[in-house]
Amino acid sequence: MPETFILIPGRTSDQGCGISEGKFEQKYQTEINTLQVAPGDMERLGLAKGDRVRLTSQLGQQVEVAVTPAKKDELPEGLLFIAYGDISSRLMGGDTHGSGMPTSKGLDVQLEVIDKDVK
């Protein structure tokens, strides 16, 4: 059953370091394609690093992404974080509310577990 979370996209230091190597290299791609989830939410949902989830925005855009636990005390339960990139852009929608930039913070999303990584 899907659960509602608030998604906060942003920049990360690993993303910044990865860009000097190239946007198509592993470091950068891993950073923009991995969803950080609070450790308490990971445990409650039975998720492990590498499991895949589906995020659905309020406008119906859907993406699938691998998860990783956020560092302890870095992300409160109920919030998700992903580095700016293709996935975050697809969830933002196109309305700029006259600002020229789509709303990119505090996006309500539904999270649904779709695949648990078999270890």
N, C-alpha and C positions, 0 to 999 in steps of 0.2 A: 504494500500500500504506500503510495507516494506521501512524502512529508514536505511541509513548507519550510523553507530556509530563506535567509537573506544573503545574496551573493554580493561580495565586495571585490570587484576586479581592481588591479593596480599593478604597479611596477615592482620588480624585485631586484636585489643586487645580483643574484645569479643570472637573471635575464640580461642585465646590463653587461655583465662579463661575457655572457654567451654571444651577445651581438657582435663583439669584436672578432669572434671566431667565424661568424656568419649565421644568418637566420635559419639556414637549412641544416645546420650542424646539430648533433645530438643534444648538447647542453642546452641550447636555446629551445629546441623543440620539446624536450622533456619539461622544461619550466613552463611553457605556455600551454601544454597539454595535460597538466596534472592539477587536479582539484585538491586543495588543502581543506581538511575537515578537522574540527576540534576533536581531540582524543576521546572525550566523553561521548560525543556523537558517534565516532567510529565504533566504540565499544557497544553502545546502545543499539546500533544498527547491525552489529555483527560484521563490520567491515574490516578488512586487512589491506595493507599497502598493495596496490596493483589491482584491487577489485574495480569493476566498472559500474558506473551509475549513469542514469539518464537524467538530465536536467531539462525542465520545461519552463519557459518563461511565461509571464502573464499573457503575452501575445501569441503563445502557442509554438514559438520556436523551440526545437528540441536538439540537444547535442548529447553525445555519449563521451565519457571521459573517465580516465583512471583516477583513483583517489590515493592520497597519502596523508598520514596524520600530521597536523600542524605541530609545531614545537609547543611544548607544555606552556600554558599561560600566555600564548601568543594570539590565540583566536578563541573567543568565547563560544560556548555551545549555542547553536542556532544560527551562527554565521558561517559562511563558506568563503574561501578566497581562491582566486585564480589570477595568474599573471595576464596582463593585457596580451591579446593575440586573437587568432581566428575564432576560438571557442567563445571568448568573452564578447567579441564583436557580434557574433551571430545571435547572442541572447539580448543585446541591447535594444534592438528595434531601430527604427529610423527617425522617430520624432525627436527633433532638437529643441522644441519649445521656444523657437526663435533664437537660440544661442549659437547655432552652428555645430554643436557637439551633442550627440545623443546622450541621454541619461546613462551614466556608467557606474554609479555607486548605489548601493542599497536596492538591488534588483530582487524582487520576490520571485523565487523559483521553487518548483516542485522537484524533489529528489526521489528517484526510484532506483533501488538496487537491481541491476540486471545481470551481473556476472561476478561470481566470487572466484578469485584466482585460486586455482588448485595448486597447492604447494607439495 
